[in-house]
Amino acid sequence: MSPGVGEDGEGGGGVSHILNVAFGVENAFPDLFIYKTVSILDHPDADLLLHIQDCCDFIQQARNEFGSGCSERHARPDNWDTAVV
């Protein structure tokens, strides 16, 4: 189950925006959430700084519009991290 999605597949929990930072991971619920997708490999040579400003702008937009509820996930289900702002 994805963060912010109930067992019935409906959004909830105050999540409105999802920052998807992964390579090859599709946005699972595009009708329920506003996504920002950064397609980047989970590799030590990946330059995250190339994407940091866009990600920060997306998070700030979410905070300005909805107050909180920005979630971020990683590609491997065994390595999913979630940060709620």
Phi, psi and omega in degrees: 000140181275151178303135177084003180245126179283174180299336179276002180082005179268150176291163180174185178071014178078007180276128179237329184237143177230126175263107184261103182250089184194158176262124175080012179257116181283155175285114190287330186227064185296339178277345183257333188227159172266123184251148163237120182250127174243107182274101184218140180288145175278083186215144181302333181275355180293131182265093181293334182297337177295338186247353190297320182294316177299319179294317179296320178297319179296316179297317179296320177300316179298316180294320180294320184277323190231356178088308178202177176106041174254125185239148183227141181221158178252163190296316186274125180304332178282355183232024180289129173241144178231130176238125177252125182260000000 
